[in-house]
Amino acid sequence: MSEQPAPVDHPRQQLEPAAADAVRAYAAKTREDADQFAAVLEDIAENGLPSVEDCTPWEELREAHLARLASQRPAVA
């Protein structure tokens, strides 16, 4: 049997209330995104892949996302 030291129980550093709220909001958004992704995967498992005609090419999705990101940045003079 290996001789490993017993783990030391260190007290946790508490977050400021605003930071804790931000972490909770991030967790909720992450959970929502994961639930949406899981629903898509379950739909694919149940019904198969969608037809090519019903899909948006990834290049169009990329360009739309880049345009959204560019519109959020302040203009440089």
C-alpha positions in Angstrom: 0.0 0.0 0.0 1.4 3.4 -0.9 2.1 6.0 1.7 0.3 9.1 0.6 -0.2 12.1 3.0 -3.7 12.8 4.1 -5.2 15.7 2.1 -5.2 19.0 4.0 -8.6 20.7 4.2 -8.0 24.3 3.3 -10.7 26.9 3.9 -12.2 28.3 0.7 -12.0 32.0 -0.2 -15.4 33.5 -0.4 -16.4 35.6 -3.5 -17.7 39.1 -3.3 -21.5 39.1 -3.8 -21.3 40.7 -7.3 -18.6 38.1 -8.3 -20.8 35.3 -7.0 -23.8 36.6 -9.0 -21.6 36.8 -12.1 -20.5 33.2 -11.6 -24.1 32.1 -11.1 -25.2 33.9 -14.3 -22.3 32.3 -16.3 -23.3 28.9 -14.9 -26.9 29.4 -15.9 -25.9 30.5 -19.4 -23.6 27.5 -19.8 -26.3 25.2 -18.6 -28.8 26.7 -21.0 -26.3 26.3 -23.9 -25.6 22.7 -23.0 -29.4 22.0 -22.8 -29.9 23.4 -26.2 -27.0 21.4 -27.6 -28.3 18.3 -26.0 -31.7 18.9 -27.5 -30.2 19.1 -31.0 -28.2 15.9 -30.5 -31.3 14.1 -29.2 -33.3 15.3 -32.3 -30.5 14.0 -34.6 -30.6 10.7 -32.7 -34.3 10.4 -33.0 -34.9 11.7 -36.6 -31.5 11.5 -38.3 -29.4 14.2 -39.9 -31.3 17.0 -41.6 -31.2 17.2 -45.4 -28.5 19.4 -47.0 -31.2 21.7 -48.3 -32.4 22.5 -44.8 -28.9 23.4 -43.5 -27.0 26.6 -43.6 -23.4 26.4 -44.9 -20.8 26.9 -42.2 -19.2 29.8 -44.2 -22.5 31.7 -43.9 -22.7 31.1 -40.2 -19.1 32.2 -39.7 -19.6 35.4 -41.7 -22.8 36.3 -39.8 -21.0 35.6 -36.5 -18.0 37.8 -37.5 -20.3 40.6 -38.6 -22.1 40.4 -35.2 -18.7 40.6 -33.4 -17.6 43.5 -35.6 -20.8 45.4 -34.8 -20.1 45.1 -31.1 -16.7 46.6 -31.3 -16.3 50.4 -31.1 -15.2 52.1 -34.3 -11.6 53.1 -34.4 -11.1 56.7 -35.6 
